[in-house]
Every structure is written in structure tokens, then in C-alpha cells.
Amino acid sequence: MEGQVVKRVVIAGGGTAGWVAAAALVRHLGPLLDITLVESDEIGTVGVGESTIPTSRSFHTLLGINEQAFMRATQASFKLGIVFENWAREGDRYVHSFGQIGRKSTWMADFHHFWMHARAQGFGGELGDYCFELQASEAEKFATGKDAEISYAYHLDATLYARFLRGLAEPAGVKRVEGKIATVEQDAETGFITALALESGQRIEGDLFIDCTGFRALLIEKTLQTGFEDWSHWLTTDSAYAVQTRSTGPAVPYTRAIAHANGWRWRIPLQHRVGNGFVFSSRYLSDEDAKAQFLRDIEGEPLFDPRLIRYRTGRRRKAWKRNCIAMGLSSGFIEPLESTSIHLFKIGVTRLISLFPFGGVTEAVAERYNAMSQGELEGIRDFIILHYHMNQRDDSPFWKSCRELEIPDSLAERIEAFRDGAQAWQDSIDLFRIDSWVQVLLGQRLEPRSFHQLARMMPAEELRGALDAIKADIAARVARMPSHEQFLRSYCAAPDA
């Protein structure tokens, strides 16, 4: 509450979200806070968040994490993007890469408008020809350093990642308490949380509480009854099977997202194994049939029986209520597609650090945090819905329903702007870049009627020469790169830089 010094931070729950929060807080605010994390070895975690986006690299820089040590500890591989198979139509394939398309220029129009102008004149090739990261992923090559500046993320073992972060946080001052939460105590007058009472009888008092209890949402929902905004009418999948398999070949530098008749499945290659998932809607497919189909199509020997996960898409109406902040699955869930879950843990704790209420929780700070969280979540939601809605599949009622659903106005505006004039944008709160929107919109077979006419001001021969130069430069750089598997092995075996 306002005027009360906030020093004691209690994190309820461990897993990736809990230890992300603990590691970041102790790294940046450690001398100012007493940080306690409560978790139980008897309570399992979802632990299937094995794919990330490039923001994880920035987060690791903030925490001073050595990349080689991290990759060895988590059996990580590199990721240059996501390959989408069968999404617009069966047999289709496109890549959502992490790279920039074309080159930065002083022209007041994005690169794809010039590419479209070239295509209208009979040259220009594929848009992906002008993206270094996309071409490297297609060649299954990878390298870093000044000679190969590249945008990338990671595939990682989420359980090992939580363990790695714990290994950083505890020596830095985070206190871990083993135990199950029995009750959550509140101040009778304000409703603020005052302590977690454990089954052992121990009480963990605090000034600020972070709810990382997963789908149970013990603090933010069960105790504070914040409310949930349901998005399942837009994102209708509600179930996923997950299993790990033995590797059947070298690790590739991309995630595969393969659509099937009632959803999609993922394939995420790590150093020591492959993570697999099968996402579906229980409205259209039974658990038994989903599991059978998953095991029929899977590549490699399963290391255990597939685990079923139920979820509901949507968000808490407030991520920050009173003196409690929800992070991870307790704050809501969108979809495994596009690998945003781990990013949301990380952006949540970095926002908290920047807004930290040392002098007491105020409504203004909480509302600022909530507004930023809501804006980013809704942008991600729209981007995910786009993949489902813009399909032309006719093989199942599931895909037909996705195509016919009434989408959010914010997404409808983006689709119409791209259809009419190839316009795409990234607002300050948006996670996904213009290049991301363009790659997915085109990959989902949305053909713009026109493009920005400024592109016509570049003479045809000058445009042809510029495009040829970009393509040739990318081809030469990719040709010099080692395979992803070769670089990965040598990089992880070398002494820490």
C-alpha cells in the first residue's frame, strides 16, 4: 500500500517463470531487496516451453549470462525462425524468420513495397531471397561474430533452464524455501497479501508477491479473484500432448510448426533430444485419437508416454492487483505458437524492475504495468489468430471454423490495410516487427491489391541491381558459414569467451 516500504519480495512457485523473476530481481535490485522463492519438489511444472524468440538474448545480456555456459547447461541449440507447414493450404510451406528483409534505406517505404514493384515488372524472385537469417536456416547453417552478424534465439530444455537460473540466483542472495502453500493470508482492511502459510506451518511474510503458480493462479485468482478474460472464441485449441524423442539427425536451426486437420504440432531440436508437441481442439478431436495421431506422425523414439496439458486461452483482467503480480501461466496463456511464453515472463519482470514500488504500491504504477501488459498481450493474440484465420484449408470443420470466426477489430484493421496497400506496422508496444507481419501475411496467402507507389520512383534497372546485390551478398555469406550442427558442437565445446 502507498507509503509502506517494499523490501521483502516473495515469489510463489518456481519453474522457468519463478527463477526468471528471481534471477532478474537479484541481479538488478539485489542489495535493495530480500527475495524469497517458495516452491515444492512435489509439484511438477508444465516445462514444455522449449522455444524462444530473440528477446531472450537481450535478457541474458541484462543478467550477464555467458552464452556458452548457458547453452551447455540447457542443451540448447540456435534458432533462426519458424517453418510453417500446411497452414494456408495442405502442402504449403513458408518461413517466419527473425531477420530483416532487404536492407535499411532512406526511402520512406518498407522493403517489401520495392520487392512487389519488382515482381510486377517480372523480376524479384521470392521475398525470402533477401533475408540472411531465412537463407541460413534453409541451408541449415549458423555462425555468430563480426563476420556473421545474425539475429537468433534458442531452443532449450526448460527444466534445465530453470535449474541454470536457480544456480545464478541462489548464490546472489535469493532464498529458496521448500514447501507447499496451504493458505494465503491477507490484510483484513486492504486485502493486500501479507504472508504465505505453508503446509509445514512455516509462514513467509512479504511486502510484494509474485504469482508463478502456473494455471492454478493461487494468489492472483484464487485469493484476489482478479477475473479472467477468455479468448477461446478466437483461439479454439485447448489441449496439447507433449513428449521428448531421441534425435534422428543433426539439430536444425529452426522450429517446425506443422498444421494437421485439428490443430498443429511442433518439433524443436535440442543438442541431446527433440521436443515434440501436438496442439488440438478437444471440440473436434478426442484425447485418444489425438494421442494416436501424435504417436503415428512423430519422428524418433519417445522417451516417455506423451503428457496431456489442458489450457484456456486468455488473460487475467489485471496482471498486477493490490500487491500481487502474476507472471507466467498464472497471468494467462495465449498459445504455444510463435514461442512467446518465455518472453512474457521476461518482459514482465523487466517492467517490474523499471516500475518497482520501493515507496509502496500505488494504483498509478499498477495501472501503468497493467496497460503495458495488456497492450502487448493483445498484439501477440492478434498475431497468433492471424495464422489460424487466414487459412484456405477445406479438410476439416476445425479450419473452416477458424476461417469464419469474427476476429478482433484490431486484427481486421491490419488485414485490410495489408490487403488494400501492403501496409504493415509495428507500434511501440508491439512485440512482432513489420517483417514478421509481412512474412506471415504473405505466407498465409494474403495477396495485396497494391503497394506504396513511392517504390515506382526507383528506376527498374537500379532496383534490379539493388536486389541482385542483396541476394548475392546473402548467398556469399551463407556459403562461408559452417553447418548449424558443426558450429553448435564446436561452440559449446570451446572455453567460455
C-alpha positions in Angstrom: 0.0 0.0 0.0 1.1 3.6 -0.5 3.7 4.8 2.0 4.7 1.3 3.0 8.3 0.4 2.2 8.6 -2.5 -0.2 11.6 -4.6 0.6 10.5 -8.2 1.1 9.6 -9.9 -2.3 8.1 -13.3 -2.2 7.9 -15.4 -5.4 5.3 -18.1 -5.2 6.3 -21.0 -7.4 9.5 -21.9 -9.2 9.8 -23.4 -12.7 11.0 -21.2 -15.5 8.8 -18.2 -14.6 9.8 -18.2 -10.9 13.5 -18.5 -11.5 13.5 -15.9 -14.3 11.9 -13.5 -11.9 14.3 -14.3 -9.1 17.4 -14.1 -11.2 16.5 -10.8 -12.7 15.4 -9.2 -9.5 18.5 -10.2 -7.6 20.8 -9.2 -10.4 19.4 -5.6 -10.7 17.8 -4.9 -7.3 19.5 -7.5 -5.0 21.1 -5.1 -2.5 17.8 -3.3 -2.0 15.5 -6.3 -1.5 15.1 -9.5 0.4 13.9 -12.1 -2.1 12.4 -15.4 -1.2 11.2 -18.1 -3.6 8.8 -20.8 -2.4 8.4 -24.0 -4.4 7.8 -27.7 -3.8 9.6 -30.5 -5.5 6.4 -32.5 -5.3 4.6 -30.1 -7.6 5.5 -30.5 -11.3 5.9 -27.8 -13.8 4.5 -27.6 -17.4 8.1 -27.5 -18.6 7.5 -27.7 -22.3 8.4 -24.1 -23.2 11.4 -25.1 -25.2 11.5 -22.4 -27.9 12.3 -18.7 -27.6 12.5 -15.5 -29.6 15.5 -13.1 -29.9 14.5 -11.0 -26.9 16.0 -13.8 -24.7 19.4 -12.7 -25.9 18.8 -9.2 -24.6 17.5 -10.6 -21.3 20.6 -12.7 -20.9 22.8 -9.7 -21.5 20.9 -7.8 -18.8 21.7 -10.7 -16.4 25.4 -11.0 -17.5 24.9 -14.6 -18.7 27.7 -16.3 -20.6 26.1 -17.8 -23.7 28.3 -20.8 -24.0 27.8 -21.8 -20.3 24.0 -21.3 -20.7 23.9 -23.4 -23.9 25.9 -26.3 -22.3 23.7 -26.2 -19.2 20.4 -26.3 -21.0 21.5 -28.4 -24.0 20.4 -25.5 -26.2 20.6 -25.1 -29.9 20.3 -22.0 -32.1 17.0 -20.8 -33.7 16.7 -18.6 -36.7 12.9 -18.8 -37.2 9.9 -21.0 -37.5 9.0 -23.1 -40.6 5.2 -23.3 -41.1 4.0 -26.3 -43.0 0.4 -26.9 -44.3 -1.0 -23.7 -42.7 -2.7 -21.8 -45.5 -3.2 -25.0 -47.6 -2.0 -28.6 -47.3 1.4 -28.8 -48.9 2.3 -25.1 -48.3 5.5 -24.1 -46.6 6.8 -20.7 -45.5 9.4 -19.4 -43.0 8.9 -16.7 -40.4 12.5 -15.7 -39.9 14.0 -13.5 -37.2 15.9 -11.4 -39.7 15.5 -8.2 -41.5 14.2 -8.4 -45.1 16.2 -6.4 -47.5 18.4 -3.5 -46.3 17.7 -0.4 -44.4 17.4 2.7 -46.6 16.4 6.3 -46.5 13.4 5.6 -48.7 10.0 6.3 -47.0 8.6 2.9 -47.7 9.4 -0.6 -46.4 11.5 -3.0 -48.5 8.6 -5.3 -49.4 7.0 -2.5 -51.4 10.1 -2.3 -53.7 10.0 -6.1 -53.9 6.4 -6.0 -55.0 7.2 -3.4 -57.6 9.9 -5.6 -59.0 7.6 -8.6 -59.1 5.1 -6.5 -61.0 7.8 -5.9 -63.6 8.7 -9.6 -63.9 11.7 -9.9 -61.7 12.5 -10.0 -58.0 12.4 -13.7 -57.0 11.0 -14.7 -53.6 10.8 -12.3 -50.7 12.9 -14.8 -48.6 15.8 -14.4 -51.1 16.5 -11.1 -49.4 16.7 -12.3 -45.8 20.1 -13.6 -44.5 18.6 -15.4 -41.5 16.0 -17.1 -43.6 18.5 -18.3 -46.2 20.9 -19.5 -43.4 18.1 -21.5 -41.8 17.1 -23.1 -45.2 20.7 -24.1 -45.6 20.8 -25.4 -42.0 23.9 -23.2 -41.3 24.8 -20.9 -38.5 27.6 -18.7 -37.2 28.0 -15.7 -34.9 30.6 -13.0 -34.6 31.5 -9.9 -36.6 31.7 -11.7 -39.8 28.3 -13.2 -39.4 26.0 -10.7 -37.7 22.8 -12.6 -37.3 19.5 -12.4 -35.4 18.7 -15.6 -33.5 17.1 -17.1 -30.5 17.4 -20.5 -28.7 15.8 -23.9 -28.4 16.3 -25.1 -24.8 15.4 -27.6 -22.2 13.0 -25.6 -19.9 13.6 -27.8 -16.8 17.4 -27.4 -17.2 16.9 -23.7 -17.8 15.1 -23.2 -14.5 17.9 -25.1 -12.8 20.5 -22.9 -14.5 18.8 -19.7 -13.4 18.5 -21.0 -9.9 22.2 -21.6 -9.9 22.7 -17.9 -10.6 20.0 -16.6 -8.3 20.7 -18.5 -5.0 24.4 -17.6 -4.7 23.5 -14.0 -5.4 21.1 -13.9 -2.4 17.7 -15.4 -3.3 16.5 -17.6 -0.5 14.6 -20.8 -1.6 12.0 -22.3 0.7 10.8 -25.9 0.0 7.1 -26.4 0.7 3.6 -26.4 -0.5 1.4 -23.3 0.0 -1.6 -24.1 2.3 -3.2 -20.7 2.6 -2.6 -17.1 1.5 -3.1 -14.6 4.3 -4.5 -11.1 3.6 -4.8 -7.8 5.5 -8.4 -7.6 6.6 -8.7 -3.9 5.8 -6.8 -3.5 2.5 -7.0 -7.0 1.1 -3.2 -6.9 0.4 -1.4 -10.3 0.8 0.6 -10.4 3.9 2.0 -14.0 4.0 2.1 -17.4 2.5 1.3 -20.2 5.1 2.9 -23.5 4.1 1.7 -27.0 4.9 4.7 -27.3 7.2 3.3 -24.5 9.4 6.0 -22.0 8.2 4.9 -18.5 7.3 6.6 -16.5 4.6 5.8 -12.8 5.1 6.3 -10.2 2.3 5.6 -6.8 1.0 5.2 -7.7 -2.6 4.2 -11.1 -4.0 4.8 -12.6 -7.5 2.5 -15.3 -8.5 4.3 -18.0 -10.5 2.0 -20.9 -9.5 1.0 -21.7 -13.1 -2.5 -22.4 -14.3 -3.6 -22.7 -10.6 -3.0 -19.0 -10.1 -3.2 -19.4 -6.3 -2.6 -15.7 -5.5 -3.8 -13.6 -8.3 -7.1 -15.6 -8.9 -7.9 -18.0 -6.1 -7.1 -15.4 -3.5 -7.6 -12.0 -5.1 -10.2 -13.1 -7.6 -8.9 -10.8 -10.3 -11.1 -12.3 -13.1 -10.2 -13.8 -16.5 -10.8 -12.5 -20.0 -11.5 -15.6 -22.1 -10.1 -15.6 -25.7 -11.2 -19.2 -26.5 -13.8 -17.9 -29.0 -10.8 -16.6 -31.1 -8.2 -19.2 -30.3 -10.1 -22.5 -30.0 -7.3 -25.0 -29.3 -7.4 -26.1 -25.7 -5.2 -29.2 -25.4 -1.7 -30.3 -26.1 0.3 -33.5 -25.8 4.0 -33.2 -25.2 6.8 -35.7 -25.4 10.5 -35.8 -26.0 12.1 -38.1 -28.5 15.6 -39.3 -29.4 17.2 -37.3 -32.1 17.1 -38.8 -35.6 19.6 -36.4 -37.2 21.5 -33.2 -36.7 19.8 -30.3 -34.9 18.4 -27.8 -37.3 18.3 -24.0 -36.6 14.5 -23.6 -36.7 11.3 -24.8 -35.1 8.8 -26.7 -37.2 5.1 -25.9 -36.8 3.2 -28.4 -38.8 -0.6 -28.0 -39.2 -2.9 -31.0 -39.1 -6.6 -31.4 -39.5 -7.5 -30.2 -36.0 -4.6 -28.0 -34.9 -0.8 -28.3 -35.3 2.3 -30.0 -33.9 5.7 -28.7 -33.1 9.2 -30.1 -33.4 12.0 -28.4 -31.5 15.6 -29.8 -31.9 18.0 -29.6 -28.9 21.5 -31.0 -28.6 20.5 -34.2 -26.9 16.9 -34.8 -28.0 13.9 -33.3 -29.7 10.9 -31.7 -28.1 7.5 -32.5 -29.7 4.0 -31.3 -29.2 0.6 -31.9 -30.6 -1.9 -29.0 -30.2 -5.6 -29.6 -30.8 -9.1 -28.6 -30.0 -11.0 -31.1 -27.9 -14.2 -29.9 -29.6 -13.1 -31.6 -32.8 -10.7 -34.4 -31.7 -10.8 -36.8 -28.7 -7.8 -37.3 -26.4 -7.4 -40.9 -27.6 -7.5 -40.0 -31.3 -5.1 -37.1 -30.7 -2.6 -39.2 -28.9 -2.8 -41.9 -31.6 -2.3 -39.4 -34.4 0.6 -37.8 -32.5 2.4 -41.1 -32.0 1.8 -42.1 -35.6 3.3 -39.0 -37.0 6.2 -38.4 -34.6 9.8 -38.8 -35.6 12.2 -40.6 -33.3 11.7 -42.9 -30.3 9.6 -41.3 -27.5 11.4 -41.1 -24.2 8.2 -41.4 -22.1 4.4 -41.6 -22.6 3.0 -38.3 -24.0 1.7 -35.9 -21.3 -1.6 -34.2 -21.8 -1.9 -30.5 -21.0 -5.2 -28.6 -20.8 -5.3 -24.8 -21.1 -7.6 -21.9 -21.7 -6.6 -19.0 -23.9 -7.0 -15.6 -22.4 -5.5 -13.2 -19.8 -6.1 -12.1 -16.2 -8.0 -8.8 -16.2 -5.2 -7.4 -14.2 -1.7 -8.8 -14.1 -0.9 -6.6 -11.1 -3.6 -6.4 -8.4 -3.0 -4.9 -4.9 0.5 -6.1 -4.0 0.5 -9.2 -6.2 1.9 -9.5 -9.8 1.1 -12.6 -11.9 3.9 -13.9 -14.2 3.9 -16.9 -16.4 0.9 -19.1 -16.8 -0.8 -17.6 -13.7 -1.2 -14.3 -15.7 -2.8 -16.1 -18.7 -1.9 -18.0 -21.8 -2.2 -17.3 -25.5 -0.9 -20.3 -27.4 2.4 -22.3 -27.9 2.5 -20.9 -31.5 5.3 -18.3 -32.1 7.1 -19.2 -28.8 6.1 -16.1 -26.8 5.6 -17.6 -23.3 9.1 -17.3 -22.0 9.4 -13.8 -23.5 6.3 -12.8 -21.4 8.0 -14.0 -18.2 11.0 -11.9 -19.0 9.3 -8.7 -20.1 7.1 -8.9 -17.1 10.0 -8.9 -14.6 11.9 -6.2 -16.5 8.8 -4.0 -16.4 8.6 -4.6 -12.7 12.2 -3.7 -12.2 11.7 -0.4 -14.1 8.5 0.4 -12.1 9.4 -1.1 -8.8 7.3 0.4 -6.0 10.0 0.9 -3.3 7.9 3.5 -1.5 4.7 1.4 -1.6 2.3 0.0 -4.2 0.2 2.7 -5.8 -2.8 2.4 -8.2 -1.0 4.5 -10.8 2.0 2.3 -11.0 -0.1 -0.9 -11.1 -2.3 0.5 -13.8 0.7 1.5 -15.9 2.0 -2.0 -15.6 -1.4 -3.5 -16.5 -1.8 -1.2 -19.5 1.6 -2.2 -20.9 1.0 -5.9 -20.3 -2.5 -5.8 -21.9 -1.3 -3.9 -25.0 1.5 -6.3 -25.7 -0.7 -9.4 -25.0 -3.4 -8.2 -27.3 -0.9 -7.6 -30.1 0.5 -11.1 -29.7 -3.0 -12.5 -29.6 -3.8 -10.9 -32.9 -0.7 -12.2 -34.5 -1.5 -15.7 -33.4 -5.1 -15.5 -34.5 -3.8 -14.4 -38.0 -2.2 -17.8 -38.6 -5.5 -19.6 -37.9 -7.9 -17.2 -39.5 -6.1 -16.7 -42.8 -6.3 -20.3 -44.0 -7.8 -21.8 -47.1 -7.9 -25.4 -45.9 -11.1 -27.4 -46.6 -10.1 -30.7 -45.0 -11.9 -30.3 -41.6 -14.5 -28.4 -39.7 -11.8 -27.1 -37.4 -10.1 -25.0 -40.1 -13.4 -23.9 -41.5 -14.4 -22.5 -38.1 -11.1 -20.7 -37.7 -11.6 -19.0 -41.1 -15.2 -18.0 -40.4 -14.8 -16.6 -36.8 -15.3 -13.0 -36.1 -11.8 -11.6 -35.4 -10.8 -8.6 -33.1 -11.2 -5.2 -34.8 -7.5 -4.5 -34.3 -6.6 -7.6 -36.4 -9.2 -6.9 -39.0 -7.7 -3.4 -39.5 -4.3 -4.9 -40.0 -5.5 -7.4 -42.5 -7.5 -4.9 -44.5 -4.5 -2.4 -44.6 -2.3 -5.1 -46.0 -4.9 -6.4 -48.5 -5.5 -2.9 -49.8 -2.0 -1.5 -50.0 0.5 -3.9 -48.4 0.7 -1.7 -45.3 2.1 -3.2 -42.1 3.3 -1.6 -38.9 4.9 -2.0 -35.5 3.6 0.2 -32.7 5.8 0.9 -29.7 4.1 -1.8 -27.6 4.1 -4.4 -30.4 6.4 -7.4 -30.0 6.3 -8.5 -33.6 8.1 -6.4 -36.2 6.9 -5.3 -39.6 8.9 -8.0 -41.3 7.2 -10.6 -39.1 3.7 -9.4 -40.1 4.7 -9.3 -43.8 6.2 -12.8 -43.8 3.2 -14.4 -42.1 0.6 -12.4 -44.1 2.2 -13.4 -47.4 2.8 -16.9 -46.1 -0.9 -17.3 -45.4 -1.6 -16.4 -49.0 -2.9 -12.8 -48.5 -2.1 -11.1 -51.8 -2.1 -7.2 -51.6 -4.0 -5.4 -54.3 -1.4 -2.7 -54.4 1.7 -1.3 -52.8 3.2 2.0 -51.9 3.7 3.9 -55.2 6.8 5.5 -53.9 8.6 2.3 -55.0 7.9 3.3 -58.6 10.3 6.2 -58.2 13.3 3.8 -58.3 14.3 3.1 -61.9 13.8 -0.5 -62.9 17.5 -1.2 -63.6 18.6 0.4 -60.4 16.0 -1.7 -58.5 17.1 -4.8 -60.3 20.8 -4.1 -59.5 20.0 -3.4 -55.8 18.0 -6.7 -55.4 20.7 -8.7 -57.2 23.4 -7.2 -54.9 21.4 -8.1 -51.8 20.8 -11.6 -52.9 24.4 -12.2 -54.0 25.7 -10.8 -50.7 23.4 -13.1 -48.7 24.4 -16.2 -50.8 28.1 -15.5 -50.3 27.7 -15.1 -46.6 25.7 -18.3 -46.2 28.2 -20.2 -48.3 31.0 -19.3 -45.9 29.1 -20.5 -42.8 29.5 -23.9 -41.2 26.5 -26.2 -40.7 24.5 -25.4 -37.6 25.4 -28.8 -36.0 29.1 -28.2 -36.7 29.1 -24.7 -35.2 27.0 -25.8 -32.2 29.3 -28.6 -31.2 32.5 -26.5 -31.5 30.9 -23.5 -29.8 29.7 -25.5 -26.8 33.0 -27.4 -26.5 35.2 -24.3 -26.6 36.2 -22.4 -23.4 33.8 -19.7 -22.3 34.5 -16.4 -24.1 
